[in-house]
């Protein structure tokens, strides 16, 4: 129940755990002293002494002093217990965050976002209780019986020995329950993570579910998973209740055994009545610390389960980090025989070779699932593990320092994240030192400033993910932010999807203008947007099927010709239908 590696993660908590145990031990000693005082008073009464104020005054003073010490130790114990857990959240969440940043933009390939969030929030909360409550009580529960035995053995070694022998029965019962609880809690956390994944997915896709009227079916599935979580939760609670009941039985039985021995010894004259009184009053203190430890048992088990999840994240292998920095990012990008697979079995890309010249507009097209977005993510470094070669200025992408890569390549996709706050806040992420005039200039380039000027300008409020803006406005804002980043290479992945034609044309005009001074890689399902590209790469089944300019590919009358002609015909029909 003690994981040394976990304790080692928060070394600052060790001294506060020790101080908590010390305060609890002093409090126990004070209680022992108080019982000795009461025993001595009982001895005086049985001896026929007259209980005058002068006789009782030293005892009253002693009891008052002991009560004061107990109170002070109780306060100190609570404070140091809090301090023991105070740094847990900060330290453990800091370690997780640093781990994720070291894993880089591709962390999601190895760790699910929902699992990270659950460990980050509830898991760390459980570990906070583990450090603040369970660990101090664990060490005190080991110390208390030994202290009591050392004192009471001088009163009655037989009764003290019986009490001491019965004490290990509680941890033995805990160990017995632990074997069941460990498997149960492991299953509990698995079900919990699964429920979190499902809930997050359904919330993110709620609009789509409404459109296809599939929300009721997903609701049924969600209810089934929630019911499964309820059942496993009830099993956990039942296990905790049963374990507490077992420990109560052991504690009461052990105390009763010691009391019976003391009573028999008093009846036989082996010990005096005050001595028997002393043993009876302190018998429970043998078991109470371990009994309280048992009540923290579920805290410990939850902490162990959470720590397993934590260490799973912390122990996740990290990709080898690049250290090289190209002399010039404003250079050609060359792909040679690039092959990639997400699962190690089915290849998404098969031997792709192509050149992306500097200061040009190169478009990647093809049917869904052909590997367009994969090419983009490999070039910007968010996906790794490719075979072959992807070079910028002769330096392999995988060997380039990740920060340098992020500083020189800007990627904008169809769902670029817009943060809650203001327009200014979102723009300054790309260029913290930009002036208001520079921000407005970027917004004017994407034709968004006219709208914002009718609102609150740069201080226009944004909801989470920019939900109070239209799809076109969010995309324009994302592109304006990208412009402010001012990097040699830009990658636009389906940035015009799900927006109106007017916004699409405006955005494409900005992209074409950028390609005069920047290297631009455009991924688009709509072929009308790529007509003016300097180079078009057509992917088919993960292979480079065709390449060339629009006019060249149309002359070839291959797959590109077929796709373009089909799209043009469909758009013609759509326009005619809209006109009617």
Secondary structure, 3 states (H helix, E strand, C coil): CCCHHHHHHCCCHHHHHHHHHHHHHHHHHHHHHHHHHHHHHHHHHHCCCCCCHHHHHHHHHHHHHHHHHHHHHHHHHHHHHHHHHHCHHHHHHHHHHHHHHHHHHHHHHCCCHHHHHHHHHHHHHHHHHHHHHHHHHHHHHHHHHHHHHHHHCCCCHHHHHHHHHHHHHHHHHHHHHHHHHHHHHHHHHHHHHHHHHHHHHHHHCHHHHHHCCCHHHHHHHHHHHHHHHHHHHHHHHHHHHHHHHHHHHHHHHHHHHHHHHHHHHHHHCCCCHHHHHHHHHHHHHHHHHHHHHHHCHHHHHHHHHHHHHHHHHHCCCCCCCCCECCCCCCCCEEEEEEEEECCCCCEEEEEEEEEECCCCEEEEECCCCCCHHHHHHHHHCCCCCCEEEEEECCEEHHHECHHHHHHHEEEEECCCCCCCEEHHHHHHCCCCCCCHHHHHHHHHHCCCHHHHHCCCHHHCEECHHHCCCCHHHHHHHHHHHHHHHCCCEEEEECCCCCCCHHHHHHHHHHHHHHCCCCEEEEECCCHHHHCCCCEEEEEECCEEEEEECHHHHHHHCCHHHHHHHHHHHHHHHHHHHHHC
